[in-house]
Structure formats: C-alpha cells, structure tokens
Amino acid sequence: MQDITLMKFVGMNPIVVHGGGPEINHLLDRLDIKSEFVSGLRVTDKNTMEVVEMVLGGKVNKQIVSNLNAFGGLAVGISGKDGQLIQARPIPNSEYLGFVGEVEQVNPQVLETLIDNGYIPVISPLGADQAGNSYNINADLAAAAIAVAVQASKLVLLTDVPGLLRDPQDPDSLIQVLPLSDIPGYLNSGVISGGMIPKIACCQQAVLAGVDSTHIIDG
C-alpha cells in the first residue's frame, strides 16, 4: 500500500485491480454454499454471484481503499460495473460455469476522470452485459484488458509465488526475463504450467496489444 501511494506521489498513475478468492471461499463456507471449480474457474450460480459481488465490491475493495487512504493516498473504489467500465460476456462453453465472464470491452473514461483529479482507482473485477447481468471475471484478465485500454506503460501481477521457475522445486531457477518468442517452448516443455499459464497469457496479451512491459512479482 505504501509503494502504491508513493507511485502516485512521484508522478505515476497506478490503477489497482484486485481479486478475493480466499475471502469469497470463507463467506460461502459460512453461508453453507458449496464451492465448485472447473478448470480452475469458480462455478458461479446466482447465489454464488451475490456473494462474489458482496465480497469483491464491498469488503475487499473497501479494505484496499481504506489502507491506501491511511497512507496518504486518495483512493476510490469502483467495480467494473461502474460507468460501464467493463462490458462483459459469458466465457465460451460456460454452460456449466454460470456467471463467469470475460471482458468484451473496456470504457476507460471513468478511470481517466479519477486519475486526472488525483485519485487512485481500485477496481473489483466485476462486469455486466447489455442486459444488466453481472459476471465474475478473473482479476488478471481484467487487469490486462484495462492496461491495454488505458495504454499503460506497465502491467504488474502481484501474486504469492516467486514467479516463473525453470524448476518448481528450485527457487533460484527464476526466469528473470521472458521474451514472447520463448513462451511456446516453455509451454510445450511444461515450464509454464498450472496457475502460471493464465498469468503468462495475460502478460502476453497485454504486450502484444501495446503495453511496454509486464511483471509477475512475489508479494
């Protein structure tokens, strides 16, 4: 939180996009709603979607906003539904997943307004379709799409692993720089696997669409 606030003070314009999987799991357990995952994606029926909105748009979002404000920043929390920031659609073949979405279009105008007036936008990765249906969107995918839309200089994925390792058992095997041309080979050899696959895909998508560089950082 201090680093993000410092970025704003020295003239950068950070935009925060957050997830909240563990907090969602915790509340679903308390409400006795079963959590189910397919290929790493949360099956999101109507009841689960209500919990997702409560946790992401309410609890987690406002905790981050409060912490940034406590360090002297001016943070404003919004969801992808505000100002039609994220127009969403169901992910392909989503009949078993319910309200799991992907980004169809980003409207950066609301972010530009906040940034121009000195605020740090804090975004929960929710979106809505033209009929007003809400969708749960992977936070990394939402961040990549927003980075492209605002023509960001950098996309930083803050996670809880060291980054991309040549050998998952050896923390010293961290790959410091990954050119786009190396990605297919690492995928085929299994170096890029599991949860790192969507993160690398987000970085690849962002760079190909004009973001100067992307980073996966151990928080």
N, C-alpha and C positions, 0 to 999 in steps of 0.2 A: 504493500500500500504506500509506503514511503517512497519507493522507487517510482511508482506511477505518478504520485504527486510531484516529485522532483522533475520528472519529464515535462510536466505542464509548466512548472516554474521556469525552466530553462528554454522554453520556446517550442517544445514538441507538442503534438496534439494526440495524446493517447485516447484510444477507444477501447473499452473493456467489454468483452463478450464472455459470459460465464455459463457453466453447466450447473449441475446439482444432483448428480445421480445418487450418492450416498444419503443425502437428506430426503430425497424422494422415497428411497427404499425404506428409510426409517419411519416416515409418516404412513406409508402403505402398510407396513407391518402393524403399526398402532391401530390402524383402521381395519385390520384383518382383510386387506385386499391383497390377493396373491400377485407377486411379481413374476413375470414370464418374459424370457428373452428368446429371440430368433436371430441367429447370425449376429449376435452382439447388439441387436436393437430391441428396445423395450416394447413389448406388445402393449398398445395404448388404447384401451376401450374408453367409453365415455366417462366412467367413474375415475379411471386412472388419469385421464386427461385433466379432470378437475383438480386432482391432487398435484399434477405436474404444474399447472398454472399457479396454484396457491404457493407451492414451494419456490419455483423459479421466479415468478413475477412478484411474489411477496417477500418471503423470508430471506432467501439467498441474495436477491437483488438489493434489498434494503440494508442487509448487513454490510455488503460491499460499499454501498453508498455512504453509510454511516462511518465506516472505517476511513474511507478516503477523506471525508469531511473533517474527521477528527485530526487528520494530519495536515489540515490547512487547505485541502483541495476544495473545489466546488463541483461536486458530482451530482448528476441527475440520473435516476434510474428509469428506464423505459423497457418495454418489451418490443419484440418485432412487430406486434400488432399496432403499436402507436404510430400515428402518422403514416400508416401503410408502409412502414419501414421494410418489412419482409412480407412479400406476397408468396404464399406457399401453395404447394400441391402435394397430393399423396405420392410417396415414393413408388417407383414401378413395382408391380406384383405385391402390393401391400394389403391384399385382402385379408391376410392373417394378422396384420400388424395394427390395424385400426388407424388412429390419428397420428401416424408417424409421417412426417413430411420432408420435403426438400425445398430448397429455395428456387422459386421461379423467377423472381425479380426483386431487386433492392431499390428503394427510393431513398437516396442519401440526403434529401433536403432537410429533414428534421435534424440529422446529425450535424450538417453544416451550420444550421441555425444555432445549435447548442455550442459548437466549437467556436464559432465566431464571437459568441458572447462570453467566452471564458470558462465554459463548463466542460467537465469530463463525462461523456456519455457512458453509462453502464447498462448493457443490453442483455436481457434474458432471451434465449433463442426460441421464441415462440413466433408462429406466423399464422396468417389467416388467408383463406382463399376468397374468391369473389363472392361466395355465398355466406361468408362470415364464419365458416367452420374453423376452429383452432387446430393447430398442428404442433407437435413436439418435434423439434429439429435438432440434430446433432450439433453441439456447440462449435466444434472445429469446422464443420461445413458452413455454419452460419458466419463464423469469423472470416473464413476465406472469401465468401461471397461479398461480405461487407467491405473487406480490404480492397477487393477489386473495384467495387462500386465507388469508393471514395478515393481511389488511386493512391493507396497508402504506399509509403516507402518501405515499410517492413510489416510482416505478419509474424507474430511471436506466439507459439503454442506453449503455454506454461503447463507442465504435467508433473507426474510423480515418479518418473523413470529417468535414468541418466540421459537418454536419447537413443540414437540408433547404434547398436553394438554389433561388431562383426561376430562376436561370440557372446551370447546372452549370459554366460557364466563368468565372463571376464570384464569387469567394469573399466579396465584400462584399454579395451578394444574399441572405444568410442570413435565413430567416424565423424571427424570434425567438419568436413566439407563434403557435400554430396552434389555433384553436377547432375543435371537432369539426365544426361546420357548414361549415367551409371544405374539409374533406377531399374530398368528392365532386368539387367543381370542380377541385381540383388534380390529382386522378386523371384526370379527363377531359381536362385540358389537357396532361398529361404532365409536370407539375412534380414530382409524386410518381411515380417510375418505378424500374425496376431493383431493386437491393437495398434501396432505401428503402421499397418497398411493404410487405414483411413487417414492417419496423420500425414504420412508422406504424400498421399493422394491430394490432400488439401493444400499442402505446400506446393506441389507440382502444378495444381490448377491455378493457384494464385500467381506463381511466377510466369506461367505461360500467358496469363491474362494481363501482365504488366506490373505486378508488384516486384520491386527491385530485388528483395531477398526475403527469405523466410528462416525462422529459427525454431528449434524444438529445445526447450530449456527445462532443466530439472528444478522445480520449485522448492 
